[in-house]
Amino acid sequence: MTKLQIAILSSAIVLFFIMYFGCNTKSSEIRALEKTRAFEVEQTGIESLLREAKANRSEAELSPVLILENQLAELPEGDTAAADVYRQLSSQWYQLAQPAIAGYYAEQLADLVSTEEAWSIAGTTYAIGIQRAEDQKVKDFCTGRAIRAFENAISINPGNVNHRVNLALCYTENPSADNPMKGILMLRELNQTNPQSVLVLNTLARLAIQTGQLETAIRRLEEALSYEPENAASNCLLASAYERNGQAAQARTYADKCNSLTGE
């Protein structure tokens, strides 16, 4: 894995591990939103994911999970004490390289506490599942639920651009056949409404690099650095864009800056 990939992935993983709980208070507005928003039909459900994951793990590996499942089964439905069990189950499954299942338990936690942070963590965990899933049905499972999680985070804090970027990335990572450009269009709209957002510029640039639009990526990254010269992601991405564009000298300059900012 390259330094650039590590820098980008680490931000998502760090977000996953900063679990934050709020009190169990939901506004009537949020409750209504959650009740009326339904999932699209899922070809893969949590039960089938659990069966498959457990079938491929040793008894020793599953022991912490089984203990937590027993603890959860003994709690009355809706008991706020379940929050810590959900958090631990999510963490255990993430360590077992099962982000789809980890996302499910993070989502259960978010349903219970209904905080912006909890929904963001659930969405981020599912987003990692989208990136890592090899089975399209698992990818679809994670996508639908990640979208719901980020939409709930946005409903709590509409001004947080991070949630909107993450929502758009769900659509770009697993585009629908009927609207494959939806995620890109969402990001472009965010760029128009938040023209100085380095996060939005970096995200658009990363996607441009992936699709070979190197001049566009370089332009966006240079703009991002005009706002935040010490932004590590911008410098690392710009090094990659210049290297792929055959501009070795510029690539070395920004690679050195990337290394200094990321401690490499």
ABEGO torsion letter per residue (X at the ends): XBAAAAAAAAAAAAAAABBBBBBBBBBAAAAAAAAABBBBBBABBAAAAAAAAAAABBAAAAAAAAAAAAAAAABBBGBAAAAAAAAAAAAAAAAAGBAAAAAAAAAAAAAAAGBAAAAAAAAAAAAAAAAABABAAAAAAAAAAAAAAAAAAAAABAABAAAAAAAAAAAAABBBAABAAAAAAAAAAAAAABAABAAAAAAAAAAAAAAGBAAAAAAAAAAAAAABAABAAAAAAAAAAAAAAGBAAAAAAAAAAAAAAAGX
